[in-house]
Amino acid sequence: MKGKKVNAINKIILNFMQKWEYQIVYSKCERKKEGWTGLGSFKPSDVFETEINRLGSEGWEMVSFVPSSNETSLSIGHGEVSSFICVFKRPVK
């Protein structure tokens, strides 16, 4: 009997919990222009900035921004950043 009560309570709680959807965006960087002070000698492209602004206007919130040294391995220590991996989330409608 207790097990059925717990399952019923869990179902009620899950119905009230916020549900999220996620989107991952990968962007290569471009060489920085003189005077730009950022990570290494690269900066996010203007297209990337336009894209994240579009996602923000559609209700997506950036929850993770990871600089990457190449397409397959993340840059944890030293090294030039040549791309960015971002995770966005928004409530499921």
ChimeraX commands (.cxc) that place a marker at each C-alpha (Angstrom):
marker #1 position 0.00,0.00,0.00 radius 0.5
marker #1 position 2.81,2.43,0.86 radius 0.5
marker #1 position 4.44,1.85,-2.52 radius 0.5
marker #1 position 1.27,2.91,-4.36 radius 0.5
marker #1 position 1.02,6.10,-2.27 radius 0.5
marker #1 position 4.66,6.97,-2.98 radius 0.5
marker #1 position 4.20,6.41,-6.72 radius 0.5
marker #1 position 1.07,8.57,-6.75 radius 0.5
marker #1 position 2.89,11.36,-4.88 radius 0.5
marker #1 position 5.87,11.13,-7.26 radius 0.5
marker #1 position 3.54,11.46,-10.28 radius 0.5
marker #1 position 1.93,14.56,-8.76 radius 0.5
marker #1 position 5.34,16.13,-8.06 radius 0.5
marker #1 position 6.60,15.35,-11.59 radius 0.5
marker #1 position 3.53,17.04,-13.08 radius 0.5
marker #1 position 4.44,20.28,-11.28 radius 0.5
marker #1 position 8.18,20.22,-12.01 radius 0.5
marker #1 position 9.48,22.46,-14.77 radius 0.5
marker #1 position 10.49,20.53,-17.88 radius 0.5
marker #1 position 13.29,21.79,-20.13 radius 0.5
marker #1 position 14.45,21.36,-23.69 radius 0.5
marker #1 position 18.10,21.85,-24.63 radius 0.5
marker #1 position 20.02,22.98,-27.68 radius 0.5
marker #1 position 23.78,22.74,-28.28 radius 0.5
marker #1 position 25.46,25.33,-30.50 radius 0.5
marker #1 position 28.98,24.96,-31.86 radius 0.5
marker #1 position 30.77,27.95,-33.37 radius 0.5
marker #1 position 34.20,28.40,-34.85 radius 0.5
marker #1 position 36.01,31.62,-34.04 radius 0.5
marker #1 position 37.67,34.12,-36.29 radius 0.5
marker #1 position 41.03,35.78,-35.82 radius 0.5
marker #1 position 40.70,38.78,-33.56 radius 0.5
marker #1 position 41.10,42.28,-34.84 radius 0.5
marker #1 position 43.63,44.68,-33.35 radius 0.5
marker #1 position 42.67,45.87,-29.91 radius 0.5
marker #1 position 40.40,42.92,-29.06 radius 0.5
marker #1 position 41.30,41.43,-25.69 radius 0.5
marker #1 position 39.79,38.00,-25.40 radius 0.5
marker #1 position 40.82,34.38,-25.26 radius 0.5
marker #1 position 44.00,33.81,-27.25 radius 0.5
marker #1 position 44.02,35.33,-30.72 radius 0.5
marker #1 position 40.46,34.30,-31.63 radius 0.5
marker #1 position 37.05,35.80,-30.93 radius 0.5
marker #1 position 33.49,34.61,-31.54 radius 0.5
marker #1 position 32.29,35.45,-35.04 radius 0.5
marker #1 position 29.63,38.09,-35.68 radius 0.5
marker #1 position 27.39,35.29,-37.00 radius 0.5
marker #1 position 27.71,33.52,-33.63 radius 0.5
marker #1 position 26.69,36.68,-31.77 radius 0.5
marker #1 position 23.70,37.12,-34.08 radius 0.5
marker #1 position 22.71,33.48,-33.53 radius 0.5
marker #1 position 22.85,33.61,-29.72 radius 0.5
marker #1 position 20.86,36.86,-29.74 radius 0.5
marker #1 position 18.23,35.15,-31.93 radius 0.5
marker #1 position 18.07,32.20,-29.55 radius 0.5
marker #1 position 17.69,34.57,-26.59 radius 0.5
marker #1 position 14.77,36.32,-28.28 radius 0.5
marker #1 position 13.14,32.88,-28.71 radius 0.5
marker #1 position 13.37,32.17,-24.98 radius 0.5
marker #1 position 16.60,30.15,-24.94 radius 0.5
marker #1 position 18.95,30.80,-22.01 radius 0.5
marker #1 position 22.67,30.02,-22.30 radius 0.5
marker #1 position 23.60,27.73,-19.41 radius 0.5
marker #1 position 27.08,26.65,-20.49 radius 0.5
marker #1 position 29.84,28.27,-22.56 radius 0.5
marker #1 position 32.96,26.15,-23.15 radius 0.5
marker #1 position 35.98,27.35,-25.12 radius 0.5
marker #1 position 37.46,24.60,-27.27 radius 0.5
marker #1 position 40.85,24.24,-28.91 radius 0.5
marker #1 position 39.46,22.15,-31.78 radius 0.5
marker #1 position 36.31,20.32,-32.84 radius 0.5
marker #1 position 37.00,17.16,-30.86 radius 0.5
marker #1 position 38.79,18.09,-27.63 radius 0.5
marker #1 position 38.01,20.75,-25.07 radius 0.5
marker #1 position 40.71,23.17,-23.99 radius 0.5
marker #1 position 41.04,22.84,-20.22 radius 0.5
marker #1 position 44.47,24.31,-19.71 radius 0.5
marker #1 position 46.67,26.38,-21.97 radius 0.5
marker #1 position 46.26,26.77,-25.68 radius 0.5
marker #1 position 44.43,28.92,-28.15 radius 0.5
marker #1 position 40.68,28.87,-28.32 radius 0.5
marker #1 position 39.42,28.28,-31.86 radius 0.5
marker #1 position 35.78,27.44,-31.18 radius 0.5
marker #1 position 33.01,27.60,-28.59 radius 0.5
marker #1 position 30.43,25.06,-27.49 radius 0.5
marker #1 position 27.30,26.48,-25.86 radius 0.5
marker #1 position 24.35,24.77,-24.25 radius 0.5
marker #1 position 21.01,26.58,-24.15 radius 0.5
marker #1 position 17.81,25.63,-22.34 radius 0.5
marker #1 position 14.22,26.84,-22.27 radius 0.5
marker #1 position 11.02,25.64,-20.65 radius 0.5
marker #1 position 9.07,23.07,-22.64 radius 0.5
marker #1 position 5.82,24.64,-23.84 radius 0.5
marker link #1:1,2 radius 0.2
marker link #1:2,3 radius 0.2
marker link #1:3,4 radius 0.2
marker link #1:4,5 radius 0.2
marker link #1:5,6 radius 0.2
marker link #1:6,7 radius 0.2
marker link #1:7,8 radius 0.2
marker link #1:8,9 radius 0.2
marker link #1:9,10 radius 0.2
marker link #1:10,11 radius 0.2
marker link #1:11,12 radius 0.2
marker link #1:12,13 radius 0.2
marker link #1:13,14 radius 0.2
marker link #1:14,15 radius 0.2
marker link #1:15,16 radius 0.2
marker link #1:16,17 radius 0.2
marker link #1:17,18 radius 0.2
marker link #1:18,19 radius 0.2
marker link #1:19,20 radius 0.2
marker link #1:20,21 radius 0.2
marker link #1:21,22 radius 0.2
marker link #1:22,23 radius 0.2
marker link #1:23,24 radius 0.2
marker link #1:24,25 radius 0.2
marker link #1:25,26 radius 0.2
marker link #1:26,27 radius 0.2
marker link #1:27,28 radius 0.2
marker link #1:28,29 radius 0.2
marker link #1:29,30 radius 0.2
marker link #1:30,31 radius 0.2
marker link #1:31,32 radius 0.2
marker link #1:32,33 radius 0.2
marker link #1:33,34 radius 0.2
marker link #1:34,35 radius 0.2
marker link #1:35,36 radius 0.2
marker link #1:36,37 radius 0.2
marker link #1:37,38 radius 0.2
marker link #1:38,39 radius 0.2
marker link #1:39,40 radius 0.2
marker link #1:40,41 radius 0.2
marker link #1:41,42 radius 0.2
marker link #1:42,43 radius 0.2
marker link #1:43,44 radius 0.2
marker link #1:44,45 radius 0.2
marker link #1:45,46 radius 0.2
marker link #1:46,47 radius 0.2
marker link #1:47,48 radius 0.2
marker link #1:48,49 radius 0.2
marker link #1:49,50 radius 0.2
marker link #1:50,51 radius 0.2
marker link #1:51,52 radius 0.2
marker link #1:52,53 radius 0.2
marker link #1:53,54 radius 0.2
marker link #1:54,55 radius 0.2
marker link #1:55,56 radius 0.2
marker link #1:56,57 radius 0.2
marker link #1:57,58 radius 0.2
marker link #1:58,59 radius 0.2
marker link #1:59,60 radius 0.2
marker link #1:60,61 radius 0.2
marker link #1:61,62 radius 0.2
marker link #1:62,63 radius 0.2
marker link #1:63,64 radius 0.2
marker link #1:64,65 radius 0.2
marker link #1:65,66 radius 0.2
marker link #1:66,67 radius 0.2
marker link #1:67,68 radius 0.2
marker link #1:68,69 radius 0.2
marker link #1:69,70 radius 0.2
marker link #1:70,71 radius 0.2
marker link #1:71,72 radius 0.2
marker link #1:72,73 radius 0.2
marker link #1:73,74 radius 0.2
marker link #1:74,75 radius 0.2
marker link #1:75,76 radius 0.2
marker link #1:76,77 radius 0.2
marker link #1:77,78 radius 0.2
marker link #1:78,79 radius 0.2
marker link #1:79,80 radius 0.2
marker link #1:80,81 radius 0.2
marker link #1:81,82 radius 0.2
marker link #1:82,83 radius 0.2
marker link #1:83,84 radius 0.2
marker link #1:84,85 radius 0.2
marker link #1:85,86 radius 0.2
marker link #1:86,87 radius 0.2
marker link #1:87,88 radius 0.2
marker link #1:88,89 radius 0.2
marker link #1:89,90 radius 0.2
marker link #1:90,91 radius 0.2
marker link #1:91,92 radius 0.2
marker link #1:92,93 radius 0.2
view
